[in-house]
C-alpha cells in the first residue's frame, strides 16, 4: 500500500507563499505608467543667454512650472544657427522631459542648410506658438543713415561696405536683411554672431552697420539712446513703438517680415503629454502679466493648438524657402 509522505514544515511554508504570490499576481491590476510630469522638464534654447528666445523661454518656463508643478529648467545649447540645440532635442527621448523653444530659423534652416541634422516637420511634434512679432531695424546713433531710404542710398553708394549683423546664419535676423537686400537692390554684407546680444553690442560699437532684431531685445537699447530705430518690419506699426514707421512706409514698399517662437517636442512624444503641455501653455499665454511683458517689447503672446502649430510651420518653411532660394544664400 502506497503511503504519502508528509511535507516538512519549511516546504509547506514555501508552497503556501508561492500560491499566495501567484494569486496576488493573477488578481493584481496591470501596472500603470507614471503620470507626466514626474520630474523636471528641460527647455532647450538653441541660442546664448540674454537673447530674445532666451528671454521668452525664461518667462514661459517660470509660468509653465507653476502649471505643471515641476521645475522647468532652461538649457542654452547655441551654435550652427540654432541647429545644435534642435538636433539634440530631436534625438532626445520622446517622453516630454526635453522640449525645444524653436524660432523662425527652424523654418528657414530647412532650405538654408544642406544638412541641418533634423527635419522641423518630421522630427518634432508641435505643441504651440509662444510669441510672434515684427523685427526692428536698428543702427548706431552715429550712423549717417537716419531712415530706410537713406540706408538704401548709403548701401548703394558703398556696395559691400555697409554690413548687417545677425544672431546667426539662418535666423530671421539674417533672412530679413537678405529680403531687404533683394527688394532694395543693395549688397549689404552679412556678419553672423552667436546670438542677438553680441550682435547688438557690435552694432552699438559701430563694428556692424545695422541689424534687424526682435523688438524684445533691441528696444531697451533704443529707449536708452544706445541705438536708433529706423523702422519695424511688420505690415503695420507696432503698439509698443507707434512712432516708428514700417519698412514699407519708410522707403521699401511691400516689405514685411516677422519673427516667432514655438514649443516643439521630439516626434513620438505621447499625445497625452502634448495635450497636457498645450493646455498648460494656453493658461500661461493668456495671463495678463505674461502678455504685458511681451507686448511692451513688441511681441504678442500667441497660443495655437498642436494641429494649427503644425500647419503654421509648414507655411513658414515654404515662405522662407522661397526667400532663401531668391537670395542665393546657402550653408553647407
Secondary structure, 3 states (H helix, E strand, C coil): CCCCCCCCHHHHHHHHHHHHHHHHHHHCCCCCCCCCCCCCEEEEECCCCCCHHHHHHHHHHHHHHHHHCCCEEEEECCCHHHHHHHHHHHCCCCCCCEEEEEECHHHHHHHHECCCCCCCCCCEEEEEEEEEEEEEEEECCCCCCCCHHHHHHHHHHCCCCCEEEECCCCCHHHHHHHHHHHHHCCCCEEEECCCHHHHHHHHHHCCCCEEEEEHHHHHHHHHCCCCEEEEECCCCCCHHHCCCCEHHHHCCCCCCCEEEEEEEEECCCCHHHHHHHHHHHHHHHCCHHHHHHHHCCCEEECCCCHHHHHHHHHHHHHHHHHHHHHHCCCEC
